[in-house]
């Protein structure tokens, strides 16, 4: 569970990417769930909507990399510029950004996260088991434990 305006999420992101790159993609699947902390991050929900809009055009991970590098510029105009820089279709991006189903998907993630007892981000699970520390060693240990089963 992640918040694109969260500095801890931005710090964990490259560590998690590096660890995941060590495993075959047919063995490990990375799923990002949205948990924008709107009470402290005013642009987090909009950034999540933008990431989901980029996902619809096959550029989710490229877009999230940009979001984490530019956490102080997550306003709508900046998000549209990032989409254009990635070569996304601007009309489709705008439609997906404004889509109620997109917003509903984020609210569902938030509700699921609240039901799991999540109160902060990043919160990372490996096969339903919460990883207690956001370090490469803990990520590897959690993944290795599951793969040995």
DSSP file (Angstrom, degrees, kcal/mol; ACC not computed):
  #  RESIDUE AA STRUCTURE BP1 BP2  ACC     N-H-->O    O-->H-N    N-H-->O    O-->H-N    TCO  KAPPA ALPHA  PHI   PSI    X-CA   Y-CA   Z-CA
    1    1 A X              0   0    0      0, 0.0   122,-2.0     0, 0.0   121,-0.6   0.000 360.0 360.0 360.0 132.0    0.0    0.0    0.0
    2    2 A X  B     -a   34   0A   0     31,-2.5    33,-3.1   120,-0.2     2,-0.4  -0.911 360.0-154.1-139.9 158.8    1.5    3.3   -1.1
    3    3 A X    >   -     0   0    0     -2,-0.3     3,-1.8    31,-0.2     6,-0.2  -0.992  17.2-147.5-131.6 120.7    1.0    7.0   -1.2
    4    4 A X  T 3  S+     0   0    0     -2,-0.4    -1,-0.0    40,-0.3    40,-0.0   0.601  99.4  51.7 -70.6 -10.1    2.8    8.8   -4.0
    5    5 A X  T 3  S+     0   0    0     36,-0.1     2,-0.5    67,-0.0    -1,-0.3   0.356  85.6 107.7-102.9   4.0    3.3   11.9   -1.9
    6    6 A X    <>  -     0   0    0     -3,-1.8     4,-2.1     1,-0.1     5,-0.1  -0.718  59.2-153.8 -87.5 122.9    4.9    9.9    1.0
    7    7 A X  H  > S+     0   0    0     -2,-0.5     4,-1.9     1,-0.2    -1,-0.1   0.839  96.7  54.7 -66.3 -32.4    8.6   10.4    1.4
    8    8 A X  H  > S+     0   0    0      2,-0.2     4,-2.2     1,-0.2    -1,-0.2   0.878 107.6  50.1 -67.9 -36.6    9.0    7.0    3.0
    9    9 A X  H  > S+     0   0    0     -6,-0.2     4,-2.1     2,-0.2    -2,-0.2   0.913 109.2  51.7 -64.5 -42.1    7.3    5.4    0.0
   10   10 A X  H  X S+     0   0    0     -4,-2.1     4,-0.7     1,-0.2    -2,-0.2   0.871 111.4  47.7 -62.6 -36.4    9.7    7.3   -2.3
   11   11 A X  H  X S+     0   0    0     -4,-1.9     4,-0.6     1,-0.2    -1,-0.2   0.878 114.4  45.4 -71.8 -38.0   12.6    5.9   -0.3
   12   12 A X  H  X S+     0   0    0     -4,-2.2     4,-2.8     1,-0.2     5,-0.3   0.786  97.4  76.9 -74.8 -27.9   11.3    2.3   -0.3
   13   13 A X  H  X S+     0   0    0     -4,-2.1     4,-2.5     1,-0.2     5,-0.2   0.907  96.5  40.7 -54.8 -54.2   10.5    2.4   -4.0
   14   14 A X  H  X S+     0   0    0     -4,-0.7     4,-2.3     1,-0.2    -1,-0.2   0.854 115.0  53.3 -67.9 -30.6   14.0    2.0   -5.5
   15   15 A X  H  X S+     0   0    0     -4,-0.6     4,-2.2     2,-0.2    -2,-0.2   0.940 111.7  45.0 -65.2 -46.7   14.9   -0.6   -2.8
   16   16 A X  H  X S+     0   0    0     -4,-2.8     4,-2.8     1,-0.2    -2,-0.2   0.903 112.5  51.7 -63.9 -42.2   11.9   -2.7   -3.6
   17   17 A X  H  X S+     0   0    0     -4,-2.5     4,-1.9    -5,-0.3    -1,-0.2   0.920 109.7  49.8 -60.2 -44.1   12.5   -2.4   -7.4
   18   18 A X  H  < S+     0   0    0     -4,-2.3     4,-0.4     2,-0.2    -2,-0.2   0.918 113.2  45.9 -62.4 -44.3   16.1   -3.5   -7.0
   19   19 A X  H >< S+     0   0    0     -4,-2.2     3,-1.6     1,-0.2     4,-0.3   0.932 111.2  51.8 -65.7 -45.4   15.1   -6.5   -4.9
   20   20 A X  H >< S+     0   0    0     -4,-2.8     3,-1.7     1,-0.3    -1,-0.2   0.843 100.8  62.6 -61.6 -32.8   12.3   -7.5   -7.3
   21   21 A X  T 3< S+     0   0    0     -4,-1.9    -1,-0.3     1,-0.3    -2,-0.2   0.680  93.7  65.0 -66.0 -16.0   14.7   -7.3  -10.2
   22   22 A X  T <  S+     0   0    0     -3,-1.6     2,-0.3    -4,-0.4    -1,-0.3   0.566  96.4  67.9 -81.1  -9.4   16.6  -10.2   -8.6
   23   23 A X  S <  S-     0   0    0     -3,-1.7     2,-0.1    -4,-0.3     5,-0.1  -0.851  93.3-101.2-115.8 147.0   13.7  -12.6   -9.0
   24   24 A X    >>  -     0   0    0     -2,-0.3     3,-1.9     1,-0.1     4,-1.5  -0.406  28.5-130.0 -64.2 138.4   12.2  -14.1  -12.1
   25   25 A X  T 34 S+     0   0    0      1,-0.3    -1,-0.1     2,-0.2     5,-0.1   0.745 107.0  60.9 -64.4 -22.2    9.0  -12.3  -13.1
   26   26 A X  T 34 S+     0   0    0      1,-0.2    -1,-0.3     3,-0.0     3,-0.1   0.623 109.8  42.7 -78.4  -9.8    7.2  -15.7  -13.4
   27   27 A X  T <4 S+     0   0    0     -3,-1.9     2,-0.4     1,-0.2    -2,-0.2   0.719 116.5  41.9-102.5 -28.2    7.9  -16.3   -9.7
   28   28 A X     <  -     0   0    0     -4,-1.5     2,-0.5    -8,-0.1    -1,-0.2  -0.981  60.5-168.1-130.6 128.4    7.1  -12.9   -8.2
   29   29 A X        -     0   0    0     -2,-0.4     2,-0.6    -3,-0.1    -3,-0.0  -0.964  12.2-148.8-117.0 131.4    4.3  -10.5   -8.9
   30   30 A X        -     0   0    0     -2,-0.5     2,-0.5    -5,-0.1    -2,-0.0  -0.880  15.1-174.3-103.1 121.0    4.4   -6.9   -7.6
   31   31 A X        -     0   0    0     -2,-0.6     2,-0.5     2,-0.0    -2,-0.0  -0.969   9.7-155.5-119.0 125.9    1.0   -5.4   -6.9
   32   32 A X        -     0   0    0     -2,-0.5     2,-0.4   -31,-0.0    -2,-0.0  -0.880   8.9-169.0-101.4 126.5    0.6   -1.8   -5.9
   33   33 A X        -     0   0    0     -2,-0.5   -31,-2.5    76,-0.1     2,-0.3  -0.913  23.2-119.2-112.1 143.6   -2.4   -0.8   -3.9
   34   34 A X  B     +a    2   0A   0     -2,-0.4    79,-0.2   -33,-0.2   -31,-0.2  -0.639  37.0 162.0 -86.8 135.2   -3.3    2.9   -3.3
   35   35 A X        -     0   0    0    -33,-3.1     2,-0.2    -2,-0.3    -1,-0.1  -0.414  17.1-173.3-145.1  63.9   -3.5    4.3    0.2
   36   36 A X        -     0   0    0      1,-0.1     2,-1.6     8,-0.1     3,-0.2  -0.423  20.9-142.4 -65.2 127.2   -3.3    8.1   -0.2
   37   37 A X    >>  +     0   0    0     -2,-0.2     4,-2.2     1,-0.2     3,-1.8  -0.618  28.1 174.6 -89.1  78.0   -3.0    9.8    3.2
   38   38 A X  T 34  +     0   0    0     -2,-1.6    -1,-0.2     1,-0.3     6,-0.1   0.721  67.5  67.9 -64.8 -24.2   -5.2   12.7    2.1
   39   39 A X  T 34 S+     0   0    0      1,-0.2    -1,-0.3    -3,-0.2     3,-0.1   0.750 120.8  18.2 -68.9 -21.3   -5.2   14.3    5.6
   40   40 A X  T <4 S+     0   0    0     -3,-1.8     2,-0.5     1,-0.2    -2,-0.2   0.536 124.6  55.5-122.2 -13.4   -1.5   15.1    5.3
   41   41 A X    ><  -     0   0    0     -4,-2.2     3,-1.5     1,-0.1     4,-0.4  -0.862  60.7-170.9-125.6  96.6   -0.9   14.9    1.5
   42   42 A X  T 3  S+     0   0    0     -2,-0.5     4,-0.2     1,-0.3     3,-0.1   0.727  86.2  39.3 -63.2 -24.9   -3.2   17.1   -0.4
   43   43 A X  T 3> S+     0   0    0      1,-0.1     4,-2.5     2,-0.1    -1,-0.3   0.347  86.5  98.2-105.9   6.2   -2.2   15.8   -3.9
   44   44 A X  H <> S+     0   0    0     -3,-1.5     4,-2.1     1,-0.2   -40,-0.3   0.895  83.9  47.1 -64.4 -42.2   -1.9   12.1   -3.0
   45   45 A X  H  > S+     0   0    0     -4,-0.4     4,-2.3     2,-0.2    -1,-0.2   0.927 113.9  47.7 -66.8 -43.6   -5.4   11.0   -4.2
   46   46 A X  H  > S+     0   0    0     -4,-0.2     4,-2.4     1,-0.2    -2,-0.2   0.901 111.0  51.9 -62.8 -41.1   -4.9   12.9   -7.5
   47   47 A X  H  X S+     0   0    0     -4,-2.5     4,-2.5     2,-0.2    -1,-0.2   0.893 108.6  50.9 -62.9 -39.3   -1.5   11.4   -8.0
   48   48 A X  H  X S+     0   0    0     -4,-2.1     4,-2.3     2,-0.2    -2,-0.2   0.912 109.8  50.1 -63.9 -41.9   -3.0    7.9   -7.4
   49   49 A X  H  X S+     0   0    0     -4,-2.3     4,-2.1     1,-0.2    -2,-0.2   0.904 111.2  49.4 -61.9 -40.2   -5.6    8.7  -10.1
   50   50 A X  H  X S+     0   0    0     -4,-2.4     4,-2.4     2,-0.2    -2,-0.2   0.904 109.2  51.3 -66.4 -41.4   -2.9    9.8  -12.5
   51   51 A X  H  X S+     0   0    0     -4,-2.5     4,-2.1     1,-0.2    -1,-0.2   0.904 111.0  48.6 -62.4 -40.4   -0.9    6.6  -11.9
   52   52 A X  H  X S+     0   0    0     -4,-2.3     4,-1.6     2,-0.2    -1,-0.2   0.869 109.5  52.5 -67.0 -35.8   -3.9    4.5  -12.6
   53   53 A X  H  X S+     0   0    0     -4,-2.1     4,-0.5     2,-0.2    -2,-0.2   0.903 110.1  48.3 -65.2 -40.3   -4.6    6.6  -15.8
   54   54 A X  H ><>S+     0   0    0     -4,-2.4     5,-2.4     1,-0.2     3,-1.2   0.877 106.0  58.7 -65.3 -37.2   -1.0    5.9  -16.8
   55   55 A X  H ><5S+     0   0    0     -4,-2.1     3,-2.1     4,-0.3     5,-0.2   0.880  96.4  61.3 -58.8 -38.8   -1.5    2.2  -16.0
   56   56 A X  H 3<5S+     0   0    0     -4,-1.6    -1,-0.3     1,-0.3    -2,-0.2   0.748 108.2  44.9 -61.0 -22.3   -4.4    2.1  -18.6
   57   57 A X  T <<5S-     0   0    0     -3,-1.2    -1,-0.3    -4,-0.5    -2,-0.2   0.185 123.1-104.8-107.5  15.1   -1.8    3.1  -21.2
   58   58 A X  T < 5S+     0   0    0     -3,-2.1    -3,-0.2     1,-0.1    -2,-0.1   0.712  95.5 102.6  77.1  21.0    0.8    0.6  -20.0
   59   59 A X     >< +     0   0    0     -5,-2.4     4,-2.3    -8,-0.1    -4,-0.3  -0.048  32.7 125.2-126.7  32.4    3.1    3.1  -18.3
   60   60 A X  H  > S+     0   0    0     -6,-0.3     4,-2.9    -5,-0.2     5,-0.2   0.955  78.0  41.3 -58.9 -54.9    2.3    2.6  -14.6
   61   61 A X  H  > S+     0   0    0      1,-0.2     4,-1.9     2,-0.2    -1,-0.2   0.872 115.2  50.6 -67.6 -36.8    5.8    1.9  -13.3
   62   62 A X  H  > S+     0   0    0      2,-0.2     4,-1.4     1,-0.2    -1,-0.2   0.909 113.6  47.0 -62.9 -40.7    7.4    4.6  -15.5
   63   63 A X  H  X S+     0   0    0     -4,-2.3     4,-2.4     1,-0.2    -2,-0.2   0.908 109.5  52.2 -68.6 -42.6    4.9    7.1  -14.3
   64   64 A X  H  X S+     0   0    0     -4,-2.9     4,-2.6     1,-0.2     5,-0.2   0.867 104.3  57.7 -64.9 -33.8    5.3    6.1  -10.6
   65   65 A X  H  X S+     0   0    0     -4,-1.9     4,-1.6    -5,-0.2    -1,-0.2   0.931 109.0  46.1 -57.8 -43.8    9.0    6.6  -10.9
   66   66 A X  H  X S+     0   0    0     -4,-1.4     4,-1.2     2,-0.2    -2,-0.2   0.909 110.5  53.1 -65.0 -43.0    8.3   10.2  -12.0
   67   67 A X  H >< S+     0   0    0     -4,-2.4     3,-0.6     1,-0.2     6,-0.2   0.929 109.3  47.9 -59.8 -46.1    5.8   10.7   -9.2
   68   68 A X  H >< S+     0   0    0     -4,-2.6     3,-0.6     1,-0.2    -1,-0.2   0.833 112.4  49.4 -66.1 -31.4    8.3    9.6   -6.6
   69   69 A X  H 3< S+     0   0    0     -4,-1.6    -1,-0.2     1,-0.2    -2,-0.2   0.692 118.3  40.1 -77.4 -18.2   11.1   11.9   -8.0
   70   70 A X  T X<  +     0   0    0     -4,-1.2     3,-2.3    -3,-0.6    -1,-0.2  -0.269  65.9 144.6-126.6  45.7    8.7   14.9   -8.1
   71   71 A X  T <  S+     0   0    0     -3,-0.6     3,-0.3     1,-0.3    -1,-0.1   0.700  72.1  58.1 -63.5 -18.9    6.7   14.7   -4.9
   72   72 A X  T 3  S+     0   0    0      1,-0.2    -1,-0.3    -3,-0.1     2,-0.1   0.418 105.9  51.7 -89.4   2.9    6.7   18.5   -4.6
   73   73 A X    <   +     0   0    0     -3,-2.3    -1,-0.2    -6,-0.2    -2,-0.1  -0.571  62.0 128.1-138.2  71.9    5.0   18.9   -7.9
   74   74 A X        +     0   0    0     -3,-0.3    -1,-0.1    -2,-0.1    -3,-0.1   0.001  34.3 127.5-116.5  26.7    1.9   16.6   -8.0
   75   75 A X  S  > S-     0   0    0      1,-0.1     4,-2.4    -3,-0.1     5,-0.2  -0.326  76.7 -98.3 -75.2 167.2   -0.7   19.2   -9.1
   76   76 A X  H  > S+     0   0    0      1,-0.2     4,-2.3     2,-0.2     5,-0.2   0.885 122.0  50.7 -58.5 -43.8   -2.9   18.4  -12.1
   77   77 A X  H  > S+     0   0    0      1,-0.2     4,-1.9     2,-0.2    -1,-0.2   0.903 111.6  48.2 -64.0 -40.2   -0.8   20.4  -14.6
   78   78 A X  H  > S+     0   0    0      2,-0.2     4,-2.5     1,-0.2    -1,-0.2   0.913 110.4  51.8 -64.7 -42.2    2.4   18.7  -13.5
   79   79 A X  H  X S+     0   0    0     -4,-2.4     4,-2.1     1,-0.2    -2,-0.2   0.896 109.4  49.6 -62.2 -40.2    0.7   15.3  -13.8
   80   80 A X  H  X S+     0   0    0     -4,-2.3     4,-2.2    -5,-0.2    -1,-0.2   0.868 109.8  51.8 -66.3 -35.8   -0.4   16.1  -17.3
   81   81 A X  H  X S+     0   0    0     -4,-1.9     4,-2.8     2,-0.2    -2,-0.2   0.919 108.5  50.6 -65.8 -43.0    3.1   17.2  -18.2
   82   82 A X  H  X S+     0   0    0     -4,-2.5     4,-1.5     1,-0.2    -2,-0.2   0.905 110.1  50.8 -60.9 -40.8    4.6   13.9  -16.9
   83   83 A X  H  <>S+     0   0    0     -4,-2.1     5,-2.6     1,-0.2     4,-0.4   0.919 111.5  47.2 -62.6 -43.4    2.0   12.0  -18.9
   84   84 A X  H ><5S+     0   0    0     -4,-2.2     3,-1.5     1,-0.2    -2,-0.2   0.905 107.7  56.0 -64.6 -41.0    3.0   14.0  -22.0
   85   85 A X  H 3<5S+     0   0    0     -4,-2.8    -1,-0.2     1,-0.3    -2,-0.2   0.826 107.5  50.0 -60.6 -31.0    6.7   13.4  -21.3
   86   86 A X  T 3<5S-     0   0    0     -4,-1.5    -1,-0.3    -5,-0.2    -2,-0.2   0.505 119.2-112.8 -84.7  -4.4    6.0    9.7  -21.3
   87   87 A X  T < 5 +     0   0    0     -3,-1.5    -3,-0.2    -4,-0.4    -2,-0.1   0.715  59.3 161.1  81.6  20.4    4.2    9.9  -24.6
   88   88 A X      < -     0   0    0     -5,-2.6     2,-0.6    -6,-0.2    -1,-0.2  -0.417  53.5 -97.8 -72.6 151.6    0.8    9.1  -23.2
   89   89 A X     >  -     0   0    0      1,-0.2     4,-2.6    -2,-0.1     5,-0.2  -0.593  34.8-152.0 -67.3 114.4   -2.4    9.9  -25.2
   90   90 A X  H  > S+     0   0    0     -2,-0.6     4,-2.3     1,-0.2     5,-0.2   0.857  90.3  50.4 -64.0 -36.5   -3.4   13.2  -23.5
   91   91 A X  H  > S+     0   0    0      2,-0.2     4,-2.2     1,-0.2    -1,-0.2   0.937 114.3  43.7 -66.7 -45.8   -7.1   12.9  -24.2
   92   92 A X  H  > S+     0   0    0      2,-0.2     4,-2.8     1,-0.2     5,-0.2   0.896 112.1  54.1 -66.2 -39.7   -7.3    9.4  -22.9
   93   93 A X  H  X S+     0   0    0     -4,-2.6     4,-2.6     2,-0.2    -2,-0.2   0.938 109.9  47.1 -58.6 -47.5   -5.1   10.3  -19.9
   94   94 A X  H  X S+     0   0    0     -4,-2.3     4,-1.9     2,-0.2    -1,-0.2   0.914 112.3  49.8 -62.0 -43.8   -7.5   13.2  -19.0
   95   95 A X  H  X S+     0   0    0     -4,-2.2     4,-0.7     1,-0.2    -1,-0.2   0.927 114.6  44.0 -61.0 -44.7  -10.6   10.9  -19.4
   96   96 A X  H  < S+     0   0    0     -4,-2.8     3,-0.4     1,-0.2    -2,-0.2   0.847 110.0  56.4 -70.0 -33.4   -9.0    8.3  -17.2
   97   97 A X  H  < S+     0   0    0     -4,-2.6    -1,-0.2    -5,-0.2    -2,-0.2   0.878 114.0  39.8 -62.8 -37.9   -7.9   10.9  -14.6
   98   98 A X  H  < S+     0   0    0     -4,-1.9    -1,-0.2    -5,-0.2    -2,-0.2   0.514  88.8 124.8 -89.1  -6.1  -11.5   12.1  -14.3
   99   99 A X     X  -     0   0    0     -4,-0.7     4,-1.8    -3,-0.4     5,-0.1  -0.300  54.8-149.1 -63.0 131.6  -13.0    8.6  -14.4
  100  100 A X  H  > S+     0   0    0      1,-0.2     4,-2.7     2,-0.2     5,-0.2   0.840  99.7  57.6 -67.5 -33.6  -15.3    7.8  -11.4
  101  101 A X  H  > S+     0   0    0      2,-0.2     4,-1.9     1,-0.2    -1,-0.2   0.868 104.7  52.2 -66.4 -33.5  -14.3    4.1  -11.8
  102  102 A X  H  > S+     0   0    0      2,-0.2     4,-1.6     1,-0.2    -2,-0.2   0.948 112.1  44.7 -62.7 -50.3  -10.7    5.1  -11.3
  103  103 A X  H  X S+     0   0    0     -4,-1.8     4,-2.4     1,-0.2    -2,-0.2   0.883 111.5  53.9 -62.6 -39.1  -11.5    7.0   -8.1
  104  104 A X  H  X S+     0   0    0     -4,-2.7     4,-2.1     1,-0.2    -1,-0.2   0.874 105.0  54.1 -64.4 -36.9  -13.7    4.1   -6.9
  105  105 A X  H  X S+     0   0    0     -4,-1.9     4,-2.0     2,-0.2    -1,-0.2   0.897 109.7  47.5 -63.5 -40.2  -10.8    1.7   -7.4
  106  106 A X  H  X S+     0   0    0     -4,-1.6     4,-2.5     2,-0.2    -2,-0.2   0.921 110.6  51.1 -67.1 -44.2   -8.6    3.9   -5.2
  107  107 A X  H  X S+     0   0    0     -4,-2.4     4,-2.3     1,-0.2    -2,-0.2   0.859 108.5  53.3 -61.9 -34.0  -11.3    4.2   -2.5
  108  108 A X  H  X S+     0   0    0     -4,-2.1     4,-2.9     2,-0.2    -1,-0.2   0.922 108.7  48.7 -65.5 -44.5  -11.6    0.4   -2.6
  109  109 A X  H  X S+     0   0    0     -4,-2.0     4,-2.8     2,-0.2    -2,-0.2   0.918 111.9  49.8 -59.4 -43.2   -7.9    0.0   -2.0
  110  110 A X  H  X S+     0   0    0     -4,-2.5     4,-2.5     2,-0.2    -2,-0.2   0.904 111.7  47.8 -63.0 -42.2   -8.2    2.6    0.9
  111  111 A X  H  X S+     0   0    0     -4,-2.3     4,-2.4     2,-0.2    -2,-0.2   0.926 112.3  48.8 -65.0 -45.3  -11.1    0.7    2.4
  112  112 A X  H  X S+     0   0    0     -4,-2.9     4,-1.5     1,-0.2    -2,-0.2   0.927 111.7  50.4 -59.2 -45.0   -9.3   -2.6    2.1
  113  113 A X  H  <>S+     0   0    0     -4,-2.8     5,-2.7   -79,-0.2     4,-0.4   0.915 109.6  49.6 -60.4 -44.2   -6.2   -1.1    3.7
  114  114 A X  H ><5S+     0   0    0     -4,-2.5     3,-1.3     1,-0.2    -1,-0.2   0.899 109.0  53.0 -62.0 -39.7   -8.2    0.3    6.6
  115  115 A X  H 3<5S+     0   0    0     -4,-2.4    -1,-0.2     1,-0.3    -2,-0.2   0.790 106.4  53.4 -66.0 -26.7   -9.8   -3.1    7.1
  116  116 A X  T 3<5S-     0   0    0     -4,-1.5    -1,-0.3    -3,-0.3    -2,-0.2   0.493 122.9-108.2 -83.6  -3.9   -6.3   -4.6    7.2
  117  117 A X  T < 5 +     0   0    0     -3,-1.3     2,-0.3    -4,-0.4    -3,-0.2   0.647  62.4 159.8  87.8  15.6   -5.4   -2.1   10.0
  118  118 A X      < +     0   0    0     -5,-2.7    -1,-0.3    -6,-0.2     3,-0.1  -0.534  11.7 161.5 -74.6 133.8   -3.1    0.0    7.8
  119  119 A X        +     0   0    0     -2,-0.3     2,-0.3     1,-0.2    -1,-0.2   0.458  61.6  27.0-126.6  -9.6   -2.5    3.5    9.1
  120  120 A X  S    S-     0   0    0   -119,-0.0     2,-0.3     2,-0.0    -1,-0.2  -0.925  80.9 -75.5-148.0 171.3    0.6    4.5    7.3
  121  121 A X  S    S+     0   0    0     -2,-0.3  -113,-0.2     1,-0.2  -112,-0.2  -0.924  91.1  35.2-129.6 154.1    2.6    4.0    4.2
  122  122 A X        +     0   0    0   -121,-0.6     2,-0.5    -2,-0.3  -120,-0.2   0.570  65.8 168.0 -77.6 148.7    4.4    2.2    2.8
  123  123 A X        -     0   0    0   -122,-2.0     2,-0.4    -2,-0.1     9,-0.1  -0.986  14.0-169.5-124.9 119.2    2.9   -1.0    4.0
  124  124 A X        -     0   0    0     -2,-0.5     7,-3.3     7,-0.5     2,-0.4  -0.918   7.6-171.3-120.0 133.3    4.2   -4.0    2.2
  125  125 A X  E     -B  130   0B   0     -2,-0.4     2,-0.5     5,-0.3     5,-0.2  -0.920  11.0-158.5-118.2 145.2    2.9   -7.6    2.3
  126  126 A X  E >  S-B  129   0B   0      3,-2.7     3,-1.5    -2,-0.4    -2,-0.0  -0.964  85.5 -22.7-122.1 111.9    4.4  -10.7    0.7
  127  127 A X  T 3  S-     0   0    0     -2,-0.5    -1,-0.1     1,-0.3     3,-0.1   0.882 129.6 -48.5  53.5  42.7    1.8  -13.4    0.3
  128  128 A X  T 3  S+     0   0    0      1,-0.2     2,-0.5     0, 0.0    -1,-0.3   0.429 114.9 115.0  82.9  -0.6   -0.4  -11.8    2.9
  129  129 A X  E <   -B  126   0B   0     -3,-1.5    -3,-2.7    13,-0.0    -1,-0.2  -0.907  67.7-123.8-106.6 125.3    2.4  -11.4    5.5
  130  130 A X  E     -B  125   0B   0     -2,-0.5     2,-0.6    -5,-0.2    -5,-0.3  -0.450  16.7-131.9 -69.7 132.2    3.4   -7.9    6.5
  131  131 A X        -     0   0    0     -7,-3.3    -7,-0.5    -2,-0.2    -1,-0.1  -0.761  15.2-154.3 -83.3 122.3    7.0   -7.0    6.0
  132  132 A X  S    S+     0   0    0     -2,-0.6     2,-0.4     1,-0.1    -1,-0.1   0.775  73.7  32.7 -75.6 -28.0    8.1   -5.4    9.2
  133  133 A X  S    S-     0   0    0      2,-0.1     2,-1.7    -9,-0.0    -1,-0.1  -0.992  73.7-132.4-133.0 140.0   11.0   -3.3    7.9
  134  134 A X        +     0   0    0     -2,-0.4     2,-0.3     4,-0.1  -119,-0.1  -0.462  64.3 120.1 -90.7  65.7   11.4   -1.7    4.5
  135  135 A X  S  > S-     0   0    0     -2,-1.7     4,-2.5     1,-0.1     5,-0.2  -0.877  74.7-114.6-124.2 159.0   14.9   -2.9    3.8
  136  136 A X  H  > S+     0   0    0     -2,-0.3     4,-2.8     1,-0.2     5,-0.2   0.898 116.3  54.3 -58.0 -41.2   16.3   -5.0    1.0
  137  137 A X  H  > S+     0   0    0      1,-0.2     4,-2.4     2,-0.2    -1,-0.2   0.912 110.4  44.6 -62.1 -43.6   17.2   -7.7    3.5
  138  138 A X  H  > S+     0   0    0      2,-0.2     4,-2.3     1,-0.2    -1,-0.2   0.893 113.5  50.5 -69.4 -39.4   13.7   -7.9    4.9
  139  139 A X  H  X S+     0   0    0     -4,-2.5     4,-2.4     2,-0.2     5,-0.2   0.950 113.0  46.2 -62.1 -47.9   12.1   -7.9    1.4
  140  140 A X  H  X S+     0   0    0     -4,-2.8     4,-3.3     1,-0.2     5,-0.3   0.925 112.0  51.0 -60.0 -45.3   14.4  -10.7    0.2
  141  141 A X  H  X S+     0   0    0     -4,-2.4     4,-2.0    -5,-0.2    -1,-0.2   0.902 111.4  47.6 -61.3 -41.4   13.8  -12.8    3.3
  142  142 A X  H  X S+     0   0    0     -4,-2.3     4,-1.5     2,-0.2    -1,-0.2   0.916 115.7  44.1 -66.6 -43.1   10.0  -12.5    3.0
  143  143 A X  H  X S+     0   0    0     -4,-2.4     4,-2.5     2,-0.2    -2,-0.2   0.934 113.4  50.6 -67.6 -45.5   10.1  -13.4   -0.7
  144  144 A X  H  X S+     0   0    0     -4,-3.3     4,-1.6     1,-0.2    -2,-0.2   0.885 107.0  55.1 -60.1 -39.6   12.6  -16.3   -0.2
  145  145 A X  H  < S+     0   0    0     -4,-2.0     4,-0.5    -5,-0.3    -1,-0.2   0.912 111.3  44.1 -60.3 -43.3   10.5  -17.7    2.6
  146  146 A X  H >< S+     0   0    0     -4,-1.5     3,-1.1     1,-0.2    -2,-0.2   0.903 111.4  53.0 -69.4 -41.3    7.4  -17.8    0.2
  147  147 A X  H 3< S+     0   0    0     -4,-2.5    -1,-0.2     1,-0.2    -2,-0.2   0.754 102.6  59.3 -68.6 -23.3    9.4  -19.3   -2.7
  148  148 A X  T 3<        0   0    0     -4,-1.6    -1,-0.2     1,-0.2    -2,-0.2   0.644 360.0 360.0 -78.6 -14.6   10.8  -22.1   -0.5
  149  149 A X    <         0   0    0     -3,-1.1    -1,-0.2    -4,-0.5    -2,-0.1   0.502 360.0 360.0 -66.8 360.0    7.3  -23.4    0.2
